[in-house]
Amino acid sequence: MASSNWPAVNEAELPHGFAVTTSGRVSGVHEAGDIFSDVPFTDNERLLMDNTLTDATRATKVRFNIYIGDLGSDSGAGADALFPTTPEAARSVLIAVDPNTNSVEVRSGRDVAERANDRVCQLGATAALSSCRQGELIDGLVSAVRVMAAAIGRV
């Protein structure tokens, strides 16, 4: 279990639609049409991630999915439970990062398992880990996707 130095949050003081998760992280929703005033990533980071995912998917014909969030106390089991719910799971790769525990999990679907094998998944996790542990999630994810796409190869 990861320890945190964050101050305790009184749930009663949070705005409507916000709650404290079991990990202690504050999670919130916004009403449709509301403008986000505090987004976790810059426009450039989101654009970089989007372009990286698009390029990798086009080059390999493998769909790359990213998840950033709580994977539970067993991050491997959390990624296993999450993976089947991702878009095109059978022909995709999931890179899941839990910032609360500094864990990175990578899963590949049955239709791409030969190309996105355990070695390729380990390369992706290793590529992401250092940057993610330093709080540079986008840099880590971009590295993971690029390394995996290069290892999978073009179709």
CNS distance restraints for C-alpha pairs under 8 A (distance, minus, plus):
assign (resid   1 and name CA) (resid  73 and name CA) 6.90 0.50 0.50
assign (resid   1 and name CA) (resid 101 and name CA) 7.39 0.50 0.50
assign (resid   2 and name CA) (resid 100 and name CA) 6.82 0.50 0.50
assign (resid   2 and name CA) (resid 101 and name CA) 5.60 0.50 0.50
assign (resid   9 and name CA) (resid  13 and name CA) 7.99 0.50 0.50
assign (resid   9 and name CA) (resid  20 and name CA) 7.54 0.50 0.50
assign (resid  10 and name CA) (resid  14 and name CA) 7.10 0.50 0.50
assign (resid  11 and name CA) (resid  19 and name CA) 6.24 0.50 0.50
assign (resid  11 and name CA) (resid  20 and name CA) 6.47 0.50 0.50
assign (resid  14 and name CA) (resid  18 and name CA) 6.00 0.50 0.50
assign (resid  14 and name CA) (resid  19 and name CA) 7.09 0.50 0.50
assign (resid  17 and name CA) (resid  28 and name CA) 5.56 0.50 0.50
assign (resid  17 and name CA) (resid  29 and name CA) 5.38 0.50 0.50
assign (resid  17 and name CA) (resid  30 and name CA) 7.01 0.50 0.50
assign (resid  18 and name CA) (resid  26 and name CA) 6.88 0.50 0.50
assign (resid  18 and name CA) (resid  27 and name CA) 5.60 0.50 0.50
assign (resid  18 and name CA) (resid  28 and name CA) 4.00 0.50 0.50
assign (resid  18 and name CA) (resid  29 and name CA) 6.38 0.50 0.50
assign (resid  19 and name CA) (resid  26 and name CA) 5.72 0.50 0.50
assign (resid  19 and name CA) (resid  27 and name CA) 5.52 0.50 0.50
assign (resid  19 and name CA) (resid  28 and name CA) 6.35 0.50 0.50
assign (resid  20 and name CA) (resid  24 and name CA) 5.65 0.50 0.50
assign (resid  20 and name CA) (resid  25 and name CA) 5.64 0.50 0.50
assign (resid  20 and name CA) (resid  26 and name CA) 4.49 0.50 0.50
assign (resid  20 and name CA) (resid  27 and name CA) 6.21 0.50 0.50
assign (resid  21 and name CA) (resid  25 and name CA) 5.35 0.50 0.50
assign (resid  21 and name CA) (resid  26 and name CA) 6.12 0.50 0.50
assign (resid  21 and name CA) (resid  27 and name CA) 6.68 0.50 0.50
assign (resid  23 and name CA) (resid  70 and name CA) 7.60 0.50 0.50
assign (resid  23 and name CA) (resid  72 and name CA) 7.93 0.50 0.50
assign (resid  23 and name CA) (resid 100 and name CA) 7.45 0.50 0.50
assign (resid  30 and name CA) (resid  34 and name CA) 6.32 0.50 0.50
assign (resid  30 and name CA) (resid  36 and name CA) 7.63 0.50 0.50
assign (resid  41 and name CA) (resid  45 and name CA) 5.96 0.50 0.50
assign (resid  41 and name CA) (resid  46 and name CA) 6.41 0.50 0.50
assign (resid  42 and name CA) (resid  46 and name CA) 6.30 0.50 0.50
assign (resid  43 and name CA) (resid  47 and name CA) 6.06 0.50 0.50
assign (resid  44 and name CA) (resid  48 and name CA) 5.99 0.50 0.50
assign (resid  45 and name CA) (resid  49 and name CA) 6.15 0.50 0.50
assign (resid  45 and name CA) (resid 138 and name CA) 6.46 0.50 0.50
assign (resid  46 and name CA) (resid  50 and name CA) 6.06 0.50 0.50
assign (resid  47 and name CA) (resid  51 and name CA) 6.03 0.50 0.50
assign (resid  48 and name CA) (resid  52 and name CA) 6.05 0.50 0.50
assign (resid  48 and name CA) (resid 142 and name CA) 7.80 0.50 0.50
assign (resid  49 and name CA) (resid  53 and name CA) 6.16 0.50 0.50
assign (resid  49 and name CA) (resid 138 and name CA) 6.74 0.50 0.50
assign (resid  49 and name CA) (resid 141 and name CA) 7.71 0.50 0.50
assign (resid  49 and name CA) (resid 142 and name CA) 6.24 0.50 0.50
assign (resid  50 and name CA) (resid  54 and name CA) 6.11 0.50 0.50
assign (resid  51 and name CA) (resid  55 and name CA) 5.99 0.50 0.50
assign (resid  52 and name CA) (resid  56 and name CA) 6.08 0.50 0.50
assign (resid  52 and name CA) (resid 142 and name CA) 6.40 0.50 0.50
assign (resid  52 and name CA) (resid 145 and name CA) 7.14 0.50 0.50
assign (resid  52 and name CA) (resid 146 and name CA) 7.23 0.50 0.50
assign (resid  53 and name CA) (resid  57 and name CA) 6.04 0.50 0.50
assign (resid  53 and name CA) (resid  63 and name CA) 7.99 0.50 0.50
assign (resid  53 and name CA) (resid  64 and name CA) 6.08 0.50 0.50
assign (resid  53 and name CA) (resid  65 and name CA) 7.82 0.50 0.50
assign (resid  53 and name CA) (resid 145 and name CA) 7.04 0.50 0.50
assign (resid  54 and name CA) (resid  58 and name CA) 6.09 0.50 0.50
assign (resid  55 and name CA) (resid  59 and name CA) 6.08 0.50 0.50
assign (resid  56 and name CA) (resid  60 and name CA) 6.04 0.50 0.50
assign (resid  56 and name CA) (resid  61 and name CA) 7.85 0.50 0.50
assign (resid  56 and name CA) (resid  62 and name CA) 7.62 0.50 0.50
assign (resid  56 and name CA) (resid  63 and name CA) 7.92 0.50 0.50
assign (resid  56 and name CA) (resid  64 and name CA) 7.38 0.50 0.50
assign (resid  56 and name CA) (resid 145 and name CA) 6.95 0.50 0.50
assign (resid  56 and name CA) (resid 146 and name CA) 6.86 0.50 0.50
assign (resid  56 and name CA) (resid 149 and name CA) 5.51 0.50 0.50
assign (resid  57 and name CA) (resid  61 and name CA) 5.12 0.50 0.50
assign (resid  57 and name CA) (resid  62 and name CA) 5.17 0.50 0.50
assign (resid  57 and name CA) (resid  63 and name CA) 5.10 0.50 0.50
assign (resid  57 and name CA) (resid  64 and name CA) 6.29 0.50 0.50
assign (resid  57 and name CA) (resid 149 and name CA) 7.97 0.50 0.50
assign (resid  58 and name CA) (resid  62 and name CA) 7.69 0.50 0.50
assign (resid  59 and name CA) (resid 149 and name CA) 7.52 0.50 0.50
assign (resid  59 and name CA) (resid 153 and name CA) 7.46 0.50 0.50
assign (resid  59 and name CA) (resid 154 and name CA) 5.09 0.50 0.50
assign (resid  59 and name CA) (resid 155 and name CA) 6.58 0.50 0.50
assign (resid  60 and name CA) (resid 149 and name CA) 6.43 0.50 0.50
assign (resid  60 and name CA) (resid 152 and name CA) 6.70 0.50 0.50
assign (resid  60 and name CA) (resid 153 and name CA) 5.94 0.50 0.50
assign (resid  60 and name CA) (resid 154 and name CA) 4.71 0.50 0.50
assign (resid  60 and name CA) (resid 155 and name CA) 5.45 0.50 0.50
assign (resid  61 and name CA) (resid 154 and name CA) 7.80 0.50 0.50
assign (resid  61 and name CA) (resid 155 and name CA) 6.68 0.50 0.50
assign (resid  62 and name CA) (resid  91 and name CA) 5.96 0.50 0.50
assign (resid  62 and name CA) (resid  92 and name CA) 5.35 0.50 0.50
assign (resid  62 and name CA) (resid  93 and name CA) 7.10 0.50 0.50
assign (resid  62 and name CA) (resid 112 and name CA) 7.09 0.50 0.50
assign (resid  63 and name CA) (resid  88 and name CA) 7.25 0.50 0.50
assign (resid  63 and name CA) (resid  91 and name CA) 6.40 0.50 0.50
assign (resid  63 and name CA) (resid  92 and name CA) 4.38 0.50 0.50
assign (resid  63 and name CA) (resid  93 and name CA) 6.22 0.50 0.50
assign (resid  64 and name CA) (resid  92 and name CA) 5.67 0.50 0.50
assign (resid  64 and name CA) (resid  93 and name CA) 4.96 0.50 0.50
assign (resid  64 and name CA) (resid  94 and name CA) 6.13 0.50 0.50
assign (resid  64 and name CA) (resid  95 and name CA) 7.68 0.50 0.50
assign (resid  64 and name CA) (resid 145 and name CA) 7.47 0.50 0.50
assign (resid  65 and name CA) (resid  86 and name CA) 7.20 0.50 0.50
assign (resid  65 and name CA) (resid  87 and name CA) 7.56 0.50 0.50
assign (resid  65 and name CA) (resid  92 and name CA) 7.07 0.50 0.50
assign (resid  65 and name CA) (resid  93 and name CA) 6.03 0.50 0.50
assign (resid  65 and name CA) (resid  94 and name CA) 4.76 0.50 0.50
assign (resid  65 and name CA) (resid  95 and name CA) 6.31 0.50 0.50
assign (resid  66 and name CA) (resid  94 and name CA) 5.81 0.50 0.50
assign (resid  66 and name CA) (resid  95 and name CA) 5.03 0.50 0.50
assign (resid  66 and name CA) (resid  96 and name CA) 5.92 0.50 0.50
assign (resid  66 and name CA) (resid 141 and name CA) 7.91 0.50 0.50
assign (resid  67 and name CA) (resid  94 and name CA) 7.34 0.50 0.50
assign (resid  67 and name CA) (resid  95 and name CA) 6.31 0.50 0.50
assign (resid  67 and name CA) (resid  96 and name CA) 4.59 0.50 0.50
assign (resid  67 and name CA) (resid  97 and name CA) 6.22 0.50 0.50
assign (resid  68 and name CA) (resid  96 and name CA) 5.90 0.50 0.50
assign (resid  68 and name CA) (resid  97 and name CA) 4.89 0.50 0.50
assign (resid  68 and name CA) (resid  98 and name CA) 5.94 0.50 0.50
assign (resid  68 and name CA) (resid  99 and name CA) 7.25 0.50 0.50
assign (resid  69 and name CA) (resid  96 and name CA) 7.74 0.50 0.50
assign (resid  69 and name CA) (resid  97 and name CA) 6.40 0.50 0.50
assign (resid  69 and name CA) (resid  98 and name CA) 5.03 0.50 0.50
assign (resid  69 and name CA) (resid  99 and name CA) 6.60 0.50 0.50
assign (resid  69 and name CA) (resid 100 and name CA) 7.88 0.50 0.50
assign (resid  70 and name CA) (resid  98 and name CA) 5.24 0.50 0.50
assign (resid  70 and name CA) (resid  99 and name CA) 7.39 0.50 0.50
assign (resid  70 and name CA) (resid 100 and name CA) 6.85 0.50 0.50
assign (resid  71 and name CA) (resid  75 and name CA) 4.92 0.50 0.50
assign (resid  71 and name CA) (resid  76 and name CA) 7.82 0.50 0.50
assign (resid  71 and name CA) (resid  77 and name CA) 7.83 0.50 0.50
assign (resid  71 and name CA) (resid  78 and name CA) 4.59 0.50 0.50
assign (resid  71 and name CA) (resid  79 and name CA) 6.43 0.50 0.50
assign (resid  71 and name CA) (resid  97 and name CA) 7.89 0.50 0.50
assign (resid  71 and name CA) (resid  98 and name CA) 5.88 0.50 0.50
assign (resid  72 and name CA) (resid  78 and name CA) 5.86 0.50 0.50
assign (resid  74 and name CA) (resid  78 and name CA) 6.19 0.50 0.50
assign (resid  75 and name CA) (resid  79 and name CA) 6.10 0.50 0.50
assign (resid  75 and name CA) (resid  98 and name CA) 7.51 0.50 0.50
assign (resid  75 and name CA) (resid 103 and name CA) 6.94 0.50 0.50
assign (resid  75 and name CA) (resid 105 and name CA) 7.15 0.50 0.50
assign (resid  76 and name CA) (resid  80 and name CA) 6.16 0.50 0.50
assign (resid  76 and name CA) (resid 105 and name CA) 6.44 0.50 0.50
assign (resid  77 and name CA) (resid  81 and name CA) 6.16 0.50 0.50
assign (resid  78 and name CA) (resid  82 and name CA) 6.12 0.50 0.50
assign (resid  79 and name CA) (resid  83 and name CA) 5.86 0.50 0.50
assign (resid  79 and name CA) (resid  96 and name CA) 6.61 0.50 0.50
assign (resid  79 and name CA) (resid 105 and name CA) 6.43 0.50 0.50
assign (resid  79 and name CA) (resid 106 and name CA) 7.71 0.50 0.50
assign (resid  79 and name CA) (resid 107 and name CA) 7.50 0.50 0.50
assign (resid  80 and name CA) (resid  84 and name CA) 7.53 0.50 0.50
assign (resid  80 and name CA) (resid 107 and name CA) 7.61 0.50 0.50
assign (resid  81 and name CA) (resid  85 and name CA) 7.83 0.50 0.50
assign (resid  82 and name CA) (resid  86 and name CA) 6.92 0.50 0.50
assign (resid  83 and name CA) (resid  89 and name CA) 6.56 0.50 0.50
assign (resid  83 and name CA) (resid  94 and name CA) 6.57 0.50 0.50
assign (resid  83 and name CA) (resid 107 and name CA) 7.04 0.50 0.50
assign (resid  84 and name CA) (resid  89 and name CA) 5.63 0.50 0.50
assign (resid  85 and name CA) (resid  89 and name CA) 7.09 0.50 0.50
assign (resid  86 and name CA) (resid  94 and name CA) 7.78 0.50 0.50
assign (resid  87 and name CA) (resid  92 and name CA) 7.77 0.50 0.50
assign (resid  88 and name CA) (resid  92 and name CA) 6.00 0.50 0.50
assign (resid  89 and name CA) (resid  93 and name CA) 7.30 0.50 0.50
assign (resid  89 and name CA) (resid 108 and name CA) 7.73 0.50 0.50
assign (resid  89 and name CA) (resid 109 and name CA) 5.53 0.50 0.50
assign (resid  90 and name CA) (resid 108 and name CA) 7.64 0.50 0.50
assign (resid  90 and name CA) (resid 109 and name CA) 4.11 0.50 0.50
assign (resid  90 and name CA) (resid 110 and name CA) 5.20 0.50 0.50
assign (resid  90 and name CA) (resid 111 and name CA) 5.31 0.50 0.50
assign (resid  90 and name CA) (resid 112 and name CA) 7.22 0.50 0.50
assign (resid  91 and name CA) (resid 108 and name CA) 7.57 0.50 0.50
assign (resid  91 and name CA) (resid 109 and name CA) 5.21 0.50 0.50
assign (resid  91 and name CA) (resid 110 and name CA) 6.76 0.50 0.50
assign (resid  91 and name CA) (resid 111 and name CA) 4.99 0.50 0.50
assign (resid  91 and name CA) (resid 112 and name CA) 5.37 0.50 0.50
assign (resid  92 and name CA) (resid 108 and name CA) 5.85 0.50 0.50
assign (resid  92 and name CA) (resid 109 and name CA) 5.35 0.50 0.50
assign (resid  92 and name CA) (resid 111 and name CA) 7.97 0.50 0.50
assign (resid  92 and name CA) (resid 112 and name CA) 6.84 0.50 0.50
assign (resid  93 and name CA) (resid 106 and name CA) 7.05 0.50 0.50
assign (resid  93 and name CA) (resid 107 and name CA) 5.62 0.50 0.50
assign (resid  93 and name CA) (resid 108 and name CA) 4.34 0.50 0.50
assign (resid  93 and name CA) (resid 109 and name CA) 6.34 0.50 0.50
assign (resid  93 and name CA) (resid 116 and name CA) 7.48 0.50 0.50
assign (resid  94 and name CA) (resid 105 and name CA) 7.92 0.50 0.50
assign (resid  94 and name CA) (resid 106 and name CA) 5.51 0.50 0.50
assign (resid  94 and name CA) (resid 107 and name CA) 5.14 0.50 0.50
assign (resid  94 and name CA) (resid 108 and name CA) 6.36 0.50 0.50
assign (resid  95 and name CA) (resid 104 and name CA) 7.08 0.50 0.50
assign (resid  95 and name CA) (resid 105 and name CA) 5.93 0.50 0.50
assign (resid  95 and name CA) (resid 106 and name CA) 4.60 0.50 0.50
assign (resid  95 and name CA) (resid 107 and name CA) 6.76 0.50 0.50
assign (resid  95 and name CA) (resid 124 and name CA) 7.96 0.50 0.50
assign (resid  95 and name CA) (resid 125 and name CA) 7.74 0.50 0.50
assign (resid  95 and name CA) (resid 141 and name CA) 7.66 0.50 0.50
assign (resid  96 and name CA) (resid 104 and name CA) 5.70 0.50 0.50
assign (resid  96 and name CA) (resid 105 and name CA) 5.10 0.50 0.50
assign (resid  96 and name CA) (resid 106 and name CA) 6.21 0.50 0.50
assign (resid  97 and name CA) (resid 102 and name CA) 7.19 0.50 0.50
assign (resid  97 and name CA) (resid 103 and name CA) 5.79 0.50 0.50
assign (resid  97 and name CA) (resid 104 and name CA) 4.58 0.50 0.50
assign (resid  97 and name CA) (resid 105 and name CA) 6.47 0.50 0.50
assign (resid  97 and name CA) (resid 132 and name CA) 7.94 0.50 0.50
assign (resid  98 and name CA) (resid 102 and name CA) 5.73 0.50 0.50
assign (resid  98 and name CA) (resid 103 and name CA) 5.33 0.50 0.50
assign (resid  98 and name CA) (resid 104 and name CA) 6.57 0.50 0.50
assign (resid  99 and name CA) (resid 103 and name CA) 6.89 0.50 0.50
assign (resid  99 and name CA) (resid 132 and name CA) 7.53 0.50 0.50
assign (resid  99 and name CA) (resid 133 and name CA) 7.85 0.50 0.50
assign (resid  99 and name CA) (resid 135 and name CA) 7.86 0.50 0.50
assign (resid 102 and name CA) (resid 129 and name CA) 7.77 0.50 0.50
assign (resid 102 and name CA) (resid 132 and name CA) 6.88 0.50 0.50
assign (resid 102 and name CA) (resid 133 and name CA) 5.60 0.50 0.50
assign (resid 103 and name CA) (resid 129 and name CA) 7.43 0.50 0.50
assign (resid 104 and name CA) (resid 125 and name CA) 5.81 0.50 0.50
assign (resid 104 and name CA) (resid 128 and name CA) 7.24 0.50 0.50
assign (resid 104 and name CA) (resid 129 and name CA) 6.45 0.50 0.50
assign (resid 105 and name CA) (resid 125 and name CA) 6.46 0.50 0.50
assign (resid 106 and name CA) (resid 121 and name CA) 5.62 0.50 0.50
assign (resid 106 and name CA) (resid 122 and name CA) 7.47 0.50 0.50
assign (resid 106 and name CA) (resid 124 and name CA) 7.20 0.50 0.50
assign (resid 106 and name CA) (resid 125 and name CA) 6.32 0.50 0.50
assign (resid 107 and name CA) (resid 121 and name CA) 6.84 0.50 0.50
assign (resid 108 and name CA) (resid 112 and name CA) 6.68 0.50 0.50
assign (resid 108 and name CA) (resid 113 and name CA) 5.90 0.50 0.50
assign (resid 108 and name CA) (resid 116 and name CA) 6.13 0.50 0.50
assign (resid 108 and name CA) (resid 117 and name CA) 7.33 0.50 0.50
assign (resid 108 and name CA) (resid 121 and name CA) 7.55 0.50 0.50
assign (resid 109 and name CA) (resid 113 and name CA) 5.81 0.50 0.50
assign (resid 112 and name CA) (resid 116 and name CA) 5.75 0.50 0.50
assign (resid 112 and name CA) (resid 117 and name CA) 7.92 0.50 0.50
assign (resid 113 and name CA) (resid 117 and name CA) 5.15 0.50 0.50
assign (resid 115 and name CA) (resid 120 and name CA) 7.89 0.50 0.50
assign (resid 115 and name CA) (resid 152 and name CA) 5.46 0.50 0.50
assign (resid 116 and name CA) (resid 120 and name CA) 5.50 0.50 0.50
assign (resid 116 and name CA) (resid 121 and name CA) 6.43 0.50 0.50
assign (resid 116 and name CA) (resid 148 and name CA) 7.69 0.50 0.50
assign (resid 116 and name CA) (resid 152 and name CA) 6.03 0.50 0.50
assign (resid 117 and name CA) (resid 121 and name CA) 6.21 0.50 0.50
assign (resid 118 and name CA) (resid 122 and name CA) 6.05 0.50 0.50
assign (resid 119 and name CA) (resid 123 and name CA) 6.25 0.50 0.50
assign (resid 120 and name CA) (resid 124 and name CA) 6.36 0.50 0.50
assign (resid 120 and name CA) (resid 148 and name CA) 5.84 0.50 0.50
assign (resid 120 and name CA) (resid 151 and name CA) 6.31 0.50 0.50
assign (resid 120 and name CA) (resid 152 and name CA) 7.16 0.50 0.50
assign (resid 121 and name CA) (resid 125 and name CA) 6.28 0.50 0.50
assign (resid 121 and name CA) (resid 148 and name CA) 7.04 0.50 0.50
assign (resid 122 and name CA) (resid 126 and name CA) 6.04 0.50 0.50
assign (resid 123 and name CA) (resid 127 and name CA) 6.04 0.50 0.50
assign (resid 123 and name CA) (resid 144 and name CA) 7.37 0.50 0.50
assign (resid 123 and name CA) (resid 147 and name CA) 6.88 0.50 0.50
assign (resid 123 and name CA) (resid 148 and name CA) 6.65 0.50 0.50
assign (resid 124 and name CA) (resid 128 and name CA) 6.27 0.50 0.50
assign (resid 124 and name CA) (resid 143 and name CA) 7.60 0.50 0.50
assign (resid 124 and name CA) (resid 144 and name CA) 4.23 0.50 0.50
assign (resid 124 and name CA) (resid 145 and name CA) 6.62 0.50 0.50
assign (resid 124 and name CA) (resid 147 and name CA) 6.14 0.50 0.50
assign (resid 124 and name CA) (resid 148 and name CA) 5.45 0.50 0.50
assign (resid 125 and name CA) (resid 129 and name CA) 6.02 0.50 0.50
assign (resid 125 and name CA) (resid 144 and name CA) 6.45 0.50 0.50
assign (resid 126 and name CA) (resid 130 and name CA) 7.40 0.50 0.50
assign (resid 126 and name CA) (resid 144 and name CA) 7.58 0.50 0.50
assign (resid 127 and name CA) (resid 140 and name CA) 6.57 0.50 0.50
assign (resid 127 and name CA) (resid 143 and name CA) 5.70 0.50 0.50
assign (resid 127 and name CA) (resid 144 and name CA) 4.94 0.50 0.50
assign (resid 127 and name CA) (resid 147 and name CA) 7.09 0.50 0.50
assign (resid 128 and name CA) (resid 132 and name CA) 6.00 0.50 0.50
assign (resid 128 and name CA) (resid 137 and name CA) 7.91 0.50 0.50
assign (resid 128 and name CA) (resid 139 and name CA) 7.66 0.50 0.50
assign (resid 128 and name CA) (resid 140 and name CA) 3.93 0.50 0.50
assign (resid 128 and name CA) (resid 141 and name CA) 5.49 0.50 0.50
assign (resid 128 and name CA) (resid 142 and name CA) 7.80 0.50 0.50
assign (resid 128 and name CA) (resid 143 and name CA) 6.05 0.50 0.50
assign (resid 128 and name CA) (resid 144 and name CA) 5.05 0.50 0.50
assign (resid 129 and name CA) (resid 133 and name CA) 6.02 0.50 0.50
assign (resid 129 and name CA) (resid 140 and name CA) 6.54 0.50 0.50
assign (resid 130 and name CA) (resid 134 and name CA) 6.55 0.50 0.50
assign (resid 130 and name CA) (resid 140 and name CA) 7.09 0.50 0.50
assign (resid 131 and name CA) (resid 135 and name CA) 6.50 0.50 0.50
assign (resid 131 and name CA) (resid 136 and name CA) 5.04 0.50 0.50
assign (resid 131 and name CA) (resid 137 and name CA) 6.43 0.50 0.50
assign (resid 131 and name CA) (resid 139 and name CA) 6.25 0.50 0.50
assign (resid 131 and name CA) (resid 140 and name CA) 4.71 0.50 0.50
assign (resid 132 and name CA) (resid 136 and name CA) 5.05 0.50 0.50
assign (resid 132 and name CA) (resid 137 and name CA) 4.63 0.50 0.50
assign (resid 132 and name CA) (resid 138 and name CA) 7.84 0.50 0.50
assign (resid 132 and name CA) (resid 139 and name CA) 7.58 0.50 0.50
assign (resid 132 and name CA) (resid 140 and name CA) 5.33 0.50 0.50
assign (resid 132 and name CA) (resid 141 and name CA) 7.81 0.50 0.50
assign (resid 136 and name CA) (resid 140 and name CA) 6.27 0.50 0.50
assign (resid 137 and name CA) (resid 141 and name CA) 6.08 0.50 0.50
assign (resid 138 and name CA) (resid 142 and name CA) 5.94 0.50 0.50
assign (resid 139 and name CA) (resid 143 and name CA) 6.14 0.50 0.50
assign (resid 140 and name CA) (resid 144 and name CA) 6.16 0.50 0.50
assign (resid 141 and name CA) (resid 145 and name CA) 6.15 0.50 0.50
assign (resid 142 and name CA) (resid 146 and name CA) 6.10 0.50 0.50
assign (resid 143 and name CA) (resid 147 and name CA) 6.02 0.50 0.50
assign (resid 144 and name CA) (resid 148 and name CA) 6.06 0.50 0.50
assign (resid 145 and name CA) (resid 149 and name CA) 5.96 0.50 0.50
assign (resid 146 and name CA) (resid 150 and name CA) 6.15 0.50 0.50
assign (resid 147 and name CA) (resid 151 and name CA) 6.22 0.50 0.50
assign (resid 148 and name CA) (resid 152 and name CA) 5.98 0.50 0.50
assign (resid 149 and name CA) (resid 153 and name CA) 6.01 0.50 0.50
assign (resid 149 and name CA) (resid 154 and name CA) 7.91 0.50 0.50
assign (resid 150 and name CA) (resid 154 and name CA) 7.79 0.50 0.50
